[in-house]
Amino acid sequence: MLHDVDPARRRLLSTSAQLLAAGALIAWRAASPTWHPLREDALFLCALYWMFCLFARNTRAWPAVTGLLCALLGAIYLKGQIPHMLVVYDLLP
């Protein structure tokens, strides 16, 4: 006979699996040789945010942290794209 899994246990298993996946992603990015620091690594930042969401999604800080992450990701993108845009549009002196 099959037994239903307790919803609290299912939630704990899901959270544990997600925490393990995010932790593995952070460890992989920290161990891999990169040419930029981790604070400029979008994948690393998203994994940290994933871990934050697992534990603090219902806090009052959640919208501020989400906005900060979006701003950081936008800044990382622009830092990499602005030099290319200047070359393409021949705006460099």
HTML snippet that shows the backbone in 3Dmol.js (N, CA, C, O; Angstrom):
<script src="https://3Dmol.org/build/3Dmol-min.js"></script>
<div id="view" style="width:600px;height:400px;position:relative"></div>
<script>
const pdb = `
ATOM      1  N   MET A   1       0.837  -1.164   0.000  1.00  0.00           N
ATOM      2  CA  MET A   1       0.000   0.000   0.000  1.00  0.00           C
ATOM      3  C   MET A   1       0.892   1.241   0.000  1.00  0.00           C
ATOM      4  O   MET A   1       1.887   1.309   0.721  1.00  0.00           O
ATOM      5  N   LEU A   2       0.516   2.216  -0.821  1.00  0.00           N
ATOM      6  CA  LEU A   2       1.272   3.454  -0.911  1.00  0.00           C
ATOM      7  C   LEU A   2       0.801   4.427   0.162  1.00  0.00           C
ATOM      8  O   LEU A   2      -0.396   4.574   0.412  1.00  0.00           O
ATOM      9  N   HIS A   3       1.746   5.071   0.773  1.00  0.00           N
ATOM     10  CA  HIS A   3       1.421   6.067   1.793  1.00  0.00           C
ATOM     11  C   HIS A   3       1.682   7.452   1.232  1.00  0.00           C
ATOM     12  O   HIS A   3       2.663   7.673   0.522  1.00  0.00           O
ATOM     13  N   ASP A   4       0.811   8.368   1.553  1.00  0.00           N
ATOM     14  CA  ASP A   4       1.034   9.753   1.144  1.00  0.00           C
ATOM     15  C   ASP A   4       2.151  10.344   1.987  1.00  0.00           C
ATOM     16  O   ASP A   4       2.259  10.084   3.186  1.00  0.00           O
ATOM     17  N   VAL A   5       2.970  11.137   1.336  1.00  0.00           N
ATOM     18  CA  VAL A   5       4.057  11.804   2.040  1.00  0.00           C
ATOM     19  C   VAL A   5       3.490  13.035   2.728  1.00  0.00           C
ATOM     20  O   VAL A   5       2.702  13.779   2.144  1.00  0.00           O
ATOM     21  N   ASP A   6       3.889  13.239   3.949  1.00  0.00           N
ATOM     22  CA  ASP A   6       3.459  14.395   4.723  1.00  0.00           C
ATOM     23  C   ASP A   6       3.880  15.674   3.991  1.00  0.00           C
ATOM     24  O   ASP A   6       5.032  15.773   3.568  1.00  0.00           O
ATOM     25  N   PRO A   7       2.992  16.647   3.829  1.00  0.00           N
ATOM     26  CA  PRO A   7       3.349  17.880   3.108  1.00  0.00           C
ATOM     27  C   PRO A   7       4.536  18.619   3.722  1.00  0.00           C
ATOM     28  O   PRO A   7       5.343  19.200   2.996  1.00  0.00           O
ATOM     29  N   ALA A   8       4.651  18.604   5.038  1.00  0.00           N
ATOM     30  CA  ALA A   8       5.793  19.271   5.679  1.00  0.00           C
ATOM     31  C   ALA A   8       7.093  18.568   5.315  1.00  0.00           C
ATOM     32  O   ALA A   8       8.110  19.222   5.085  1.00  0.00           O
ATOM     33  N   ARG A   9       7.067  17.256   5.262  1.00  0.00           N
ATOM     34  CA  ARG A   9       8.269  16.500   4.892  1.00  0.00           C
ATOM     35  C   ARG A   9       8.608  16.728   3.422  1.00  0.00           C
ATOM     36  O   ARG A   9       9.780  16.862   3.069  1.00  0.00           O
ATOM     37  N   ARG A  10       7.588  16.771   2.562  1.00  0.00           N
ATOM     38  CA  ARG A  10       7.815  17.022   1.148  1.00  0.00           C
ATOM     39  C   ARG A  10       8.456  18.407   0.947  1.00  0.00           C
ATOM     40  O   ARG A  10       9.366  18.564   0.134  1.00  0.00           O
ATOM     41  N   ARG A  11       7.970  19.402   1.696  1.00  0.00           N
ATOM     42  CA  ARG A  11       8.529  20.752   1.619  1.00  0.00           C
ATOM     43  C   ARG A  11       9.979  20.758   2.091  1.00  0.00           C
ATOM     44  O   ARG A  11      10.825  21.419   1.489  1.00  0.00           O
ATOM     45  N   LEU A  12      10.267  20.029   3.159  1.00  0.00           N
ATOM     46  CA  LEU A  12      11.637  19.951   3.675  1.00  0.00           C
ATOM     47  C   LEU A  12      12.558  19.290   2.660  1.00  0.00           C
ATOM     48  O   LEU A  12      13.679  19.755   2.451  1.00  0.00           O
ATOM     49  N   LEU A  13      12.105  18.219   2.031  1.00  0.00           N
ATOM     50  CA  LEU A  13      12.917  17.546   1.016  1.00  0.00           C
ATOM     51  C   LEU A  13      13.155  18.457  -0.189  1.00  0.00           C
ATOM     52  O   LEU A  13      14.258  18.501  -0.734  1.00  0.00           O
ATOM     53  N   SER A  14      12.122  19.176  -0.597  1.00  0.00           N
ATOM     54  CA  SER A  14      12.258  20.101  -1.725  1.00  0.00           C
ATOM     55  C   SER A  14      13.235  21.221  -1.389  1.00  0.00           C
ATOM     56  O   SER A  14      14.099  21.562  -2.196  1.00  0.00           O
ATOM     57  N   THR A  15      13.096  21.790  -0.198  1.00  0.00           N
ATOM     58  CA  THR A  15      14.002  22.865   0.227  1.00  0.00           C
ATOM     59  C   THR A  15      15.431  22.346   0.329  1.00  0.00           C
ATOM     60  O   THR A  15      16.369  23.025  -0.091  1.00  0.00           O
ATOM     61  N   SER A  16      15.601  21.161   0.877  1.00  0.00           N
ATOM     62  CA  SER A  16      16.943  20.580   1.001  1.00  0.00           C
ATOM     63  C   SER A  16      17.572  20.350  -0.365  1.00  0.00           C
ATOM     64  O   SER A  16      18.754  20.635  -0.558  1.00  0.00           O
ATOM     65  N   ALA A  17      16.795  19.837  -1.315  1.00  0.00           N
ATOM     66  CA  ALA A  17      17.323  19.592  -2.659  1.00  0.00           C
ATOM     67  C   ALA A  17      17.704  20.910  -3.334  1.00  0.00           C
ATOM     68  O   ALA A  17      18.737  20.999  -3.997  1.00  0.00           O
ATOM     69  N   GLN A  18      16.869  21.924  -3.164  1.00  0.00           N
ATOM     70  CA  GLN A  18      17.186  23.218  -3.767  1.00  0.00           C
ATOM     71  C   GLN A  18      18.411  23.853  -3.108  1.00  0.00           C
ATOM     72  O   GLN A  18      19.246  24.451  -3.787  1.00  0.00           O
ATOM     73  N   LEU A  19      18.515  23.723  -1.797  1.00  0.00           N
ATOM     74  CA  LEU A  19      19.675  24.253  -1.088  1.00  0.00           C
ATOM     75  C   LEU A  19      20.952  23.559  -1.542  1.00  0.00           C
ATOM     76  O   LEU A  19      21.983  24.205  -1.727  1.00  0.00           O
ATOM     77  N   LEU A  20      20.882  22.265  -1.717  1.00  0.00           N
ATOM     78  CA  LEU A  20      22.032  21.505  -2.203  1.00  0.00           C
ATOM     79  C   LEU A  20      22.414  21.937  -3.621  1.00  0.00           C
ATOM     80  O   LEU A  20      23.597  22.091  -3.924  1.00  0.00           O
ATOM     81  N   ALA A  21      21.426  22.131  -4.481  1.00  0.00           N
ATOM     82  CA  ALA A  21      21.702  22.550  -5.856  1.00  0.00           C
ATOM     83  C   ALA A  21      22.317  23.952  -5.887  1.00  0.00           C
ATOM     84  O   ALA A  21      23.290  24.182  -6.605  1.00  0.00           O
ATOM     85  N   ALA A  22      21.761  24.882  -5.121  1.00  0.00           N
ATOM     86  CA  ALA A  22      22.316  26.239  -5.086  1.00  0.00           C
ATOM     87  C   ALA A  22      23.716  26.242  -4.480  1.00  0.00           C
ATOM     88  O   ALA A  22      24.601  26.953  -4.957  1.00  0.00           O
ATOM     89  N   GLY A  23      23.917  25.450  -3.431  1.00  0.00           N
ATOM     90  CA  GLY A  23      25.244  25.354  -2.825  1.00  0.00           C
ATOM     91  C   GLY A  23      26.267  24.754  -3.773  1.00  0.00           C
ATOM     92  O   GLY A  23      27.416  25.193  -3.809  1.00  0.00           O
ATOM     93  N   ALA A  24      25.859  23.758  -4.534  1.00  0.00           N
ATOM     94  CA  ALA A  24      26.770  23.157  -5.522  1.00  0.00           C
ATOM     95  C   ALA A  24      27.115  24.159  -6.609  1.00  0.00           C
ATOM     96  O   ALA A  24      28.259  24.208  -7.062  1.00  0.00           O
ATOM     97  N   LEU A  25      26.155  24.952  -7.031  1.00  0.00           N
ATOM     98  CA  LEU A  25      26.404  25.976  -8.041  1.00  0.00           C
ATOM     99  C   LEU A  25      27.379  27.033  -7.522  1.00  0.00           C
ATOM    100  O   LEU A  25      28.280  27.460  -8.243  1.00  0.00           O
ATOM    101  N   ILE A  26      27.195  27.449  -6.278  1.00  0.00           N
ATOM    102  CA  ILE A  26      28.107  28.428  -5.672  1.00  0.00           C
ATOM    103  C   ILE A  26      29.509  27.840  -5.545  1.00  0.00           C
ATOM    104  O   ILE A  26      30.492  28.510  -5.862  1.00  0.00           O
ATOM    105  N   ALA A  27      29.607  26.606  -5.089  1.00  0.00           N
ATOM    106  CA  ALA A  27      30.922  25.964  -4.948  1.00  0.00           C
ATOM    107  C   ALA A  27      31.607  25.818  -6.303  1.00  0.00           C
ATOM    108  O   ALA A  27      32.815  26.026  -6.414  1.00  0.00           O
ATOM    109  N   TRP A  28      30.845  25.465  -7.328  1.00  0.00           N
ATOM    110  CA  TRP A  28      31.421  25.311  -8.673  1.00  0.00           C
ATOM    111  C   TRP A  28      31.949  26.637  -9.192  1.00  0.00           C
ATOM    112  O   TRP A  28      33.047  26.697  -9.743  1.00  0.00           O
ATOM    113  N   ARG A  29      31.161  27.715  -9.016  1.00  0.00           N
ATOM    114  CA  ARG A  29      31.612  29.023  -9.503  1.00  0.00           C
ATOM    115  C   ARG A  29      32.798  29.538  -8.694  1.00  0.00           C
ATOM    116  O   ARG A  29      33.681  30.192  -9.249  1.00  0.00           O
ATOM    117  N   ALA A  30      32.833  29.256  -7.404  1.00  0.00           N
ATOM    118  CA  ALA A  30      33.945  29.704  -6.565  1.00  0.00           C
ATOM    119  C   ALA A  30      35.222  28.933  -6.893  1.00  0.00           C
ATOM    120  O   ALA A  30      36.317  29.484  -6.790  1.00  0.00           O
ATOM    121  N   ALA A  31      35.096  27.673  -7.285  1.00  0.00           N
ATOM    122  CA  ALA A  31      36.273  26.848  -7.569  1.00  0.00           C
ATOM    123  C   ALA A  31      36.767  26.992  -9.001  1.00  0.00           C
ATOM    124  O   ALA A  31      37.927  26.691  -9.284  1.00  0.00           O
ATOM    125  N   SER A  32      35.915  27.443  -9.903  1.00  0.00           N
ATOM    126  CA  SER A  32      36.331  27.524 -11.304  1.00  0.00           C
ATOM    127  C   SER A  32      37.213  28.750 -11.520  1.00  0.00           C
ATOM    128  O   SER A  32      36.957  29.814 -10.957  1.00  0.00           O
ATOM    129  N   PRO A  33      38.241  28.596 -12.330  1.00  0.00           N
ATOM    130  CA  PRO A  33      39.118  29.738 -12.610  1.00  0.00           C
ATOM    131  C   PRO A  33      38.390  30.738 -13.518  1.00  0.00           C
ATOM    132  O   PRO A  33      38.033  30.417 -14.651  1.00  0.00           O
ATOM    133  N   THR A  34      38.180  31.935 -13.006  1.00  0.00           N
ATOM    134  CA  THR A  34      37.498  32.968 -13.782  1.00  0.00           C
ATOM    135  C   THR A  34      38.389  34.186 -13.895  1.00  0.00           C
ATOM    136  O   THR A  34      39.345  34.351 -13.138  1.00  0.00           O
ATOM    137  N   TRP A  35      38.065  35.023 -14.836  1.00  0.00           N
ATOM    138  CA  TRP A  35      38.835  36.237 -15.034  1.00  0.00           C
ATOM    139  C   TRP A  35      38.220  37.418 -14.309  1.00  0.00           C
ATOM    140  O   TRP A  35      38.768  38.520 -14.364  1.00  0.00           O
ATOM    141  N   HIS A  36      37.114  37.226 -13.640  1.00  0.00           N
ATOM    142  CA  HIS A  36      36.484  38.313 -12.900  1.00  0.00           C
ATOM    143  C   HIS A  36      36.139  37.841 -11.485  1.00  0.00           C
ATOM    144  O   HIS A  36      35.992  36.642 -11.246  1.00  0.00           O
ATOM    145  N   PRO A  37      36.009  38.788 -10.551  1.00  0.00           N
ATOM    146  CA  PRO A  37      35.675  38.394  -9.174  1.00  0.00           C
ATOM    147  C   PRO A  37      34.243  37.881  -9.072  1.00  0.00           C
ATOM    148  O   PRO A  37      33.414  38.141  -9.943  1.00  0.00           O
ATOM    149  N   LEU A  38      33.966  37.153  -8.001  1.00  0.00           N
ATOM    150  CA  LEU A  38      32.642  36.556  -7.831  1.00  0.00           C
ATOM    151  C   LEU A  38      31.542  37.602  -7.709  1.00  0.00           C
ATOM    152  O   LEU A  38      30.395  37.322  -8.058  1.00  0.00           O
ATOM    153  N   ARG A  39      31.856  38.794  -7.227  1.00  0.00           N
ATOM    154  CA  ARG A  39      30.810  39.815  -7.106  1.00  0.00           C
ATOM    155  C   ARG A  39      30.319  40.286  -8.475  1.00  0.00           C
ATOM    156  O   ARG A  39      29.280  40.939  -8.572  1.00  0.00           O
ATOM    157  N   GLU A  40      31.064  39.955  -9.534  1.00  0.00           N
ATOM    158  CA  GLU A  40      30.655  40.301 -10.894  1.00  0.00           C
ATOM    159  C   GLU A  40      30.189  39.068 -11.670  1.00  0.00           C
ATOM    160  O   GLU A  40      30.034  39.124 -12.890  1.00  0.00           O
ATOM    161  N   ASP A  41      29.968  37.974 -10.980  1.00  0.00           N
ATOM    162  CA  ASP A  41      29.526  36.736 -11.614  1.00  0.00           C
ATOM    163  C   ASP A  41      28.014  36.611 -11.448  1.00  0.00           C
ATOM    164  O   ASP A  41      27.527  36.383 -10.341  1.00  0.00           O
ATOM    165  N   ALA A  42      27.280  36.759 -12.535  1.00  0.00           N
ATOM    166  CA  ALA A  42      25.822  36.755 -12.476  1.00  0.00           C
ATOM    167  C   ALA A  42      25.278  35.418 -11.968  1.00  0.00           C
ATOM    168  O   ALA A  42      24.300  35.391 -11.220  1.00  0.00           O
ATOM    169  N   LEU A  43      25.893  34.333 -12.363  1.00  0.00           N
ATOM    170  CA  LEU A  43      25.424  33.017 -11.922  1.00  0.00           C
ATOM    171  C   LEU A  43      25.606  32.848 -10.414  1.00  0.00           C
ATOM    172  O   LEU A  43      24.736  32.304  -9.734  1.00  0.00           O
ATOM    173  N   PHE A  44      26.730  33.314  -9.903  1.00  0.00           N
ATOM    174  CA  PHE A  44      26.998  33.257  -8.465  1.00  0.00           C
ATOM    175  C   PHE A  44      25.971  34.087  -7.702  1.00  0.00           C
ATOM    176  O   PHE A  44      25.436  33.635  -6.689  1.00  0.00           O
ATOM    177  N   LEU A  45      25.696  35.295  -8.181  1.00  0.00           N
ATOM    178  CA  LEU A  45      24.723  36.162  -7.522  1.00  0.00           C
ATOM    179  C   LEU A  45      23.315  35.557  -7.551  1.00  0.00           C
ATOM    180  O   LEU A  45      22.575  35.646  -6.571  1.00  0.00           O
ATOM    181  N   CYS A  46      22.956  34.953  -8.666  1.00  0.00           N
ATOM    182  CA  CYS A  46      21.634  34.323  -8.763  1.00  0.00           C
ATOM    183  C   CYS A  46      21.516  33.125  -7.832  1.00  0.00           C
ATOM    184  O   CYS A  46      20.446  32.884  -7.272  1.00  0.00           O
ATOM    185  N   ALA A  47      22.588  32.377  -7.658  1.00  0.00           N
ATOM    186  CA  ALA A  47      22.567  31.243  -6.730  1.00  0.00           C
ATOM    187  C   ALA A  47      22.437  31.730  -5.282  1.00  0.00           C
ATOM    188  O   ALA A  47      21.727  31.118  -4.484  1.00  0.00           O
ATOM    189  N   LEU A  48      23.118  32.823  -4.943  1.00  0.00           N
ATOM    190  CA  LEU A  48      22.960  33.394  -3.605  1.00  0.00           C
ATOM    191  C   LEU A  48      21.523  33.859  -3.384  1.00  0.00           C
ATOM    192  O   LEU A  48      20.955  33.665  -2.310  1.00  0.00           O
ATOM    193  N   TYR A  49      20.947  34.471  -4.408  1.00  0.00           N
ATOM    194  CA  TYR A  49      19.563  34.930  -4.314  1.00  0.00           C
ATOM    195  C   TYR A  49      18.611  33.741  -4.166  1.00  0.00           C
ATOM    196  O   TYR A  49      17.628  33.816  -3.429  1.00  0.00           O
ATOM    197  N   TRP A  50      18.900  32.672  -4.850  1.00  0.00           N
ATOM    198  CA  TRP A  50      18.092  31.454  -4.748  1.00  0.00           C
ATOM    199  C   TRP A  50      18.088  30.967  -3.298  1.00  0.00           C
ATOM    200  O   TRP A  50      17.040  30.617  -2.755  1.00  0.00           O
ATOM    201  N   MET A  51      19.277  30.947  -2.675  1.00  0.00           N
ATOM    202  CA  MET A  51      19.368  30.509  -1.283  1.00  0.00           C
ATOM    203  C   MET A  51      18.616  31.483  -0.369  1.00  0.00           C
ATOM    204  O   MET A  51      17.943  31.061   0.571  1.00  0.00           O
ATOM    205  N   PHE A  52      18.731  32.769  -0.646  1.00  0.00           N
ATOM    206  CA  PHE A  52      18.009  33.758   0.148  1.00  0.00           C
ATOM    207  C   PHE A  52      16.506  33.518   0.052  1.00  0.00           C
ATOM    208  O   PHE A  52      15.804  33.569   1.062  1.00  0.00           O
ATOM    209  N   CYS A  53      16.016  33.259  -1.140  1.00  0.00           N
ATOM    210  CA  CYS A  53      14.578  33.038  -1.349  1.00  0.00           C
ATOM    211  C   CYS A  53      14.075  31.790  -0.644  1.00  0.00           C
ATOM    212  O   CYS A  53      12.912  31.736  -0.244  1.00  0.00           O
ATOM    213  N   LEU A  54      14.919  30.796  -0.485  1.00  0.00           N
ATOM    214  CA  LEU A  54      14.500  29.585   0.212  1.00  0.00           C
ATOM    215  C   LEU A  54      14.142  29.855   1.670  1.00  0.00           C
ATOM    216  O   LEU A  54      13.241  29.226   2.225  1.00  0.00           O
ATOM    217  N   PHE A  55      14.855  30.795   2.283  1.00  0.00           N
ATOM    218  CA  PHE A  55      14.679  31.011   3.707  1.00  0.00           C
ATOM    219  C   PHE A  55      13.994  32.324   4.068  1.00  0.00           C
ATOM    220  O   PHE A  55      13.414  32.432   5.149  1.00  0.00           O
ATOM    221  N   ALA A  56      14.045  33.305   3.207  1.00  0.00           N
ATOM    222  CA  ALA A  56      13.560  34.632   3.601  1.00  0.00           C
ATOM    223  C   ALA A  56      12.582  35.229   2.601  1.00  0.00           C
ATOM    224  O   ALA A  56      12.474  36.452   2.508  1.00  0.00           O
ATOM    225  N   ARG A  57      11.884  34.416   1.867  1.00  0.00           N
ATOM    226  CA  ARG A  57      10.991  34.953   0.842  1.00  0.00           C
ATOM    227  C   ARG A  57       9.820  35.727   1.421  1.00  0.00           C
ATOM    228  O   ARG A  57       9.245  36.568   0.730  1.00  0.00           O
ATOM    229  N   ASN A  58       9.457  35.470   2.653  1.00  0.00           N
ATOM    230  CA  ASN A  58       8.317  36.151   3.263  1.00  0.00           C
ATOM    231  C   ASN A  58       8.723  37.294   4.185  1.00  0.00           C
ATOM    232  O   ASN A  58       7.898  37.774   4.963  1.00  0.00           O
ATOM    233  N   THR A  59       9.970  37.738   4.117  1.00  0.00           N
ATOM    234  CA  THR A  59      10.410  38.830   4.973  1.00  0.00           C
ATOM    235  C   THR A  59      10.154  40.170   4.287  1.00  0.00           C
ATOM    236  O   THR A  59       9.883  40.239   3.089  1.00  0.00           O
ATOM    237  N   ARG A  60      10.247  41.219   5.080  1.00  0.00           N
ATOM    238  CA  ARG A  60      10.058  42.560   4.520  1.00  0.00           C
ATOM    239  C   ARG A  60      11.250  42.987   3.677  1.00  0.00           C
ATOM    240  O   ARG A  60      11.130  43.915   2.877  1.00  0.00           O
ATOM    241  N   ALA A  61      12.389  42.338   3.833  1.00  0.00           N
ATOM    242  CA  ALA A  61      13.586  42.689   3.070  1.00  0.00           C
ATOM    243  C   ALA A  61      13.567  42.100   1.662  1.00  0.00           C
ATOM    244  O   ALA A  61      14.376  42.491   0.820  1.00  0.00           O
ATOM    245  N   TRP A  62      12.668  41.179   1.400  1.00  0.00           N
ATOM    246  CA  TRP A  62      12.673  40.482   0.113  1.00  0.00           C
ATOM    247  C   TRP A  62      12.571  41.423  -1.082  1.00  0.00           C
ATOM    248  O   TRP A  62      13.345  41.255  -2.024  1.00  0.00           O
ATOM    249  N   PRO A  63      11.661  42.410  -1.106  1.00  0.00           N
ATOM    250  CA  PRO A  63      11.604  43.306  -2.267  1.00  0.00           C
ATOM    251  C   PRO A  63      12.890  44.121  -2.444  1.00  0.00           C
ATOM    252  O   PRO A  63      13.324  44.350  -3.573  1.00  0.00           O
ATOM    253  N   ALA A  64      13.497  44.557  -1.343  1.00  0.00           N
ATOM    254  CA  ALA A  64      14.735  45.335  -1.440  1.00  0.00           C
ATOM    255  C   ALA A  64      15.877  44.482  -1.979  1.00  0.00           C
ATOM    256  O   ALA A  64      16.662  44.944  -2.807  1.00  0.00           O
ATOM    257  N   VAL A  65      15.969  43.250  -1.518  1.00  0.00           N
ATOM    258  CA  VAL A  65      17.027  42.348  -1.999  1.00  0.00           C
ATOM    259  C   VAL A  65      16.804  42.022  -3.478  1.00  0.00           C
ATOM    260  O   VAL A  65      17.761  41.942  -4.248  1.00  0.00           O
ATOM    261  N   THR A  66      15.556  41.837  -3.868  1.00  0.00           N
ATOM    262  CA  THR A  66      15.249  41.571  -5.275  1.00  0.00           C
ATOM    263  C   THR A  66      15.631  42.759  -6.144  1.00  0.00           C
ATOM    264  O   THR A  66      16.226  42.584  -7.207  1.00  0.00           O
ATOM    265  N   GLY A  67      15.294  43.965  -5.701  1.00  0.00           N
ATOM    266  CA  GLY A  67      15.672  45.171  -6.440  1.00  0.00           C
ATOM    267  C   GLY A  67      17.179  45.336  -6.534  1.00  0.00           C
ATOM    268  O   GLY A  67      17.698  45.720  -7.582  1.00  0.00           O
ATOM    269  N   LEU A  68      17.884  45.050  -5.448  1.00  0.00           N
ATOM    270  CA  LEU A  68      19.343  45.137  -5.447  1.00  0.00           C
ATOM    271  C   LEU A  68      19.950  44.140  -6.425  1.00  0.00           C
ATOM    272  O   LEU A  68      20.876  44.474  -7.164  1.00  0.00           O
ATOM    273  N   LEU A  69      19.429  42.919  -6.429  1.00  0.00           N
ATOM    274  CA  LEU A  69      19.934  41.918  -7.371  1.00  0.00           C
ATOM    275  C   LEU A  69      19.708  42.363  -8.810  1.00  0.00           C
ATOM    276  O   LEU A  69      20.600  42.235  -9.649  1.00  0.00           O
ATOM    277  N   CYS A  70      18.523  42.885  -9.100  1.00  0.00           N
ATOM    278  CA  CYS A  70      18.239  43.360 -10.464  1.00  0.00           C
ATOM    279  C   CYS A  70      19.188  44.481 -10.858  1.00  0.00           C
ATOM    280  O   CYS A  70      19.672  44.513 -11.990  1.00  0.00           O
ATOM    281  N   ALA A  71      19.458  45.398  -9.940  1.00  0.00           N
ATOM    282  CA  ALA A  71      20.388  46.491 -10.224  1.00  0.00           C
ATOM    283  C   ALA A  71      21.800  45.955 -10.465  1.00  0.00           C
ATOM    284  O   ALA A  71      22.483  46.401 -11.388  1.00  0.00           O
ATOM    285  N   LEU A  72      22.240  45.005  -9.643  1.00  0.00           N
ATOM    286  CA  LEU A  72      23.577  44.416  -9.819  1.00  0.00           C
ATOM    287  C   LEU A  72      23.690  43.686 -11.159  1.00  0.00           C
ATOM    288  O   LEU A  72      24.689  43.825 -11.866  1.00  0.00           O
ATOM    289  N   LEU A  73      22.666  42.910 -11.500  1.00  0.00           N
ATOM    290  CA  LEU A  73      22.707  42.190 -12.775  1.00  0.00           C
ATOM    291  C   LEU A  73      22.701  43.157 -13.951  1.00  0.00           C
ATOM    292  O   LEU A  73      23.390  42.932 -14.945  1.00  0.00           O
ATOM    293  N   GLY A  74      21.926  44.230 -13.842  1.00  0.00           N
ATOM    294  CA  GLY A  74      21.930  45.255 -14.893  1.00  0.00           C
ATOM    295  C   GLY A  74      23.284  45.924 -15.017  1.00  0.00           C
ATOM    296  O   GLY A  74      23.754  46.170 -16.128  1.00  0.00           O
ATOM    297  N   ALA A  75      23.919  46.222 -13.889  1.00  0.00           N
ATOM    298  CA  ALA A  75      25.242  46.843 -13.913  1.00  0.00           C
ATOM    299  C   ALA A  75      26.291  45.914 -14.521  1.00  0.00           C
ATOM    300  O   ALA A  75      27.150  46.357 -15.284  1.00  0.00           O
ATOM    301  N   ILE A  76      26.220  44.626 -14.183  1.00  0.00           N
ATOM    302  CA  ILE A  76      27.153  43.655 -14.762  1.00  0.00           C
ATOM    303  C   ILE A  76      26.976  43.596 -16.275  1.00  0.00           C
ATOM    304  O   ILE A  76      27.954  43.570 -17.022  1.00  0.00           O
ATOM    305  N   TYR A  77      25.723  43.576 -16.721  1.00  0.00           N
ATOM    306  CA  TYR A  77      25.443  43.527 -18.155  1.00  0.00           C
ATOM    307  C   TYR A  77      25.970  44.769 -18.853  1.00  0.00           C
ATOM    308  O   TYR A  77      26.638  44.669 -19.883  1.00  0.00           O
ATOM    309  N   LEU A  78      25.676  45.939 -18.299  1.00  0.00           N
ATOM    310  CA  LEU A  78      26.111  47.184 -18.936  1.00  0.00           C
ATOM    311  C   LEU A  78      27.627  47.314 -18.948  1.00  0.00           C
ATOM    312  O   LEU A  78      28.201  47.813 -19.916  1.00  0.00           O
ATOM    313  N   LYS A  79      28.276  46.869 -17.882  1.00  0.00           N
ATOM    314  CA  LYS A  79      29.742  46.935 -17.829  1.00  0.00           C
ATOM    315  C   LYS A  79      30.362  46.151 -18.980  1.00  0.00           C
ATOM    316  O   LYS A  79      31.390  46.547 -19.530  1.00  0.00           O
ATOM    317  N   GLY A  80      29.737  45.051 -19.335  1.00  0.00           N
ATOM    318  CA  GLY A  80      30.264  44.245 -20.435  1.00  0.00           C
ATOM    319  C   GLY A  80      29.832  44.731 -21.801  1.00  0.00           C
ATOM    320  O   GLY A  80      30.551  44.524 -22.779  1.00  0.00           O
ATOM    321  N   GLN A  81      28.661  45.383 -21.901  1.00  0.00           N
ATOM    322  CA  GLN A  81      28.124  45.741 -23.208  1.00  0.00           C
ATOM    323  C   GLN A  81      28.474  47.144 -23.680  1.00  0.00           C
ATOM    324  O   GLN A  81      28.570  47.378 -24.885  1.00  0.00           O
ATOM    325  N   ILE A  82      28.666  48.073 -22.769  1.00  0.00           N
ATOM    326  CA  ILE A  82      28.946  49.446 -23.186  1.00  0.00           C
ATOM    327  C   ILE A  82      30.207  49.541 -24.034  1.00  0.00           C
ATOM    328  O   ILE A  82      30.177  50.222 -25.060  1.00  0.00           O
ATOM    329  N   PRO A  83      31.317  48.898 -23.667  1.00  0.00           N
ATOM    330  CA  PRO A  83      32.499  48.979 -24.550  1.00  0.00           C
ATOM    331  C   PRO A  83      32.222  48.444 -25.954  1.00  0.00           C
ATOM    332  O   PRO A  83      32.712  49.012 -26.930  1.00  0.00           O
ATOM    333  N   HIS A  84      31.458  47.377 -26.074  1.00  0.00           N
ATOM    334  CA  HIS A  84      31.132  46.827 -27.389  1.00  0.00           C
ATOM    335  C   HIS A  84      30.259  47.793 -28.187  1.00  0.00           C
ATOM    336  O   HIS A  84      30.443  47.956 -29.393  1.00  0.00           O
ATOM    337  N   MET A  85      29.311  48.430 -27.506  1.00  0.00           N
ATOM    338  CA  MET A  85      28.432  49.380 -28.167  1.00  0.00           C
ATOM    339  C   MET A  85      29.233  50.572 -28.695  1.00  0.00           C
ATOM    340  O   MET A  85      28.977  51.053 -29.799  1.00  0.00           O
ATOM    341  N   LEU A  86      30.189  51.042 -27.916  1.00  0.00           N
ATOM    342  CA  LEU A  86      31.004  52.175 -28.352  1.00  0.00           C
ATOM    343  C   LEU A  86      31.814  51.831 -29.597  1.00  0.00           C
ATOM    344  O   LEU A  86      31.992  52.675 -30.475  1.00  0.00           O
ATOM    345  N   VAL A  87      32.297  50.610 -29.676  1.00  0.00           N
ATOM    346  CA  VAL A  87      33.059  50.177 -30.851  1.00  0.00           C
ATOM    347  C   VAL A  87      32.133  50.043 -32.068  1.00  0.00           C
ATOM    348  O   VAL A  87      32.471  50.501 -33.159  1.00  0.00           O
ATOM    349  N   VAL A  88      30.974  49.421 -31.878  1.00  0.00           N
ATOM    350  CA  VAL A  88      30.062  49.194 -32.990  1.00  0.00           C
ATOM    351  C   VAL A  88      29.581  50.522 -33.580  1.00  0.00           C
ATOM    352  O   VAL A  88      29.508  50.666 -34.801  1.00  0.00           O
ATOM    353  N   TYR A  89      29.260  51.474 -32.736  1.00  0.00           N
ATOM    354  CA  TYR A  89      28.756  52.761 -33.237  1.00  0.00           C
ATOM    355  C   TYR A  89      29.865  53.774 -33.492  1.00  0.00           C
ATOM    356  O   TYR A  89      29.598  54.945 -33.763  1.00  0.00           O
ATOM    357  N   ASP A  90      31.094  53.321 -33.405  1.00  0.00           N
ATOM    358  CA  ASP A  90      32.267  54.146 -33.699  1.00  0.00           C
ATOM    359  C   ASP A  90      32.252  55.440 -32.865  1.00  0.00           C
ATOM    360  O   ASP A  90      32.453  56.535 -33.390  1.00  0.00           O
ATOM    361  N   LEU A  91      32.013  55.285 -31.576  1.00  0.00           N
ATOM    362  CA  LEU A  91      31.946  56.431 -30.673  1.00  0.00           C
ATOM    363  C   LEU A  91      33.213  56.624 -29.855  1.00  0.00           C
ATOM    364  O   LEU A  91      33.303  57.550 -29.049  1.00  0.00           O
ATOM    365  N   LEU A  92      34.186  55.753 -30.061  1.00  0.00           N
ATOM    366  CA  LEU A  92      35.449  55.908 -29.343  1.00  0.00           C
ATOM    367  C   LEU A  92      36.304  56.947 -30.062  1.00  0.00           C
ATOM    368  O   LEU A  92      36.304  57.019 -31.290  1.00  0.00           O
ATOM    369  N   PRO A  93      37.032  57.751 -29.286  1.00  0.00           N
ATOM    370  CA  PRO A  93      37.885  58.780 -29.928  1.00  0.00           C
ATOM    371  C   PRO A  93      39.048  58.171 -30.700  1.00  0.00           C
ATOM    372  O   PRO A  93      39.847  58.899 -31.289  1.00  0.00           O
TER     373      PRO A  93
END
`;
const viewer = $3Dmol.createViewer("view");
viewer.addModel(pdb, "pdb");
viewer.setStyle({}, {cartoon: {color: "spectrum"}});
viewer.zoomTo();
viewer.render();
</script>
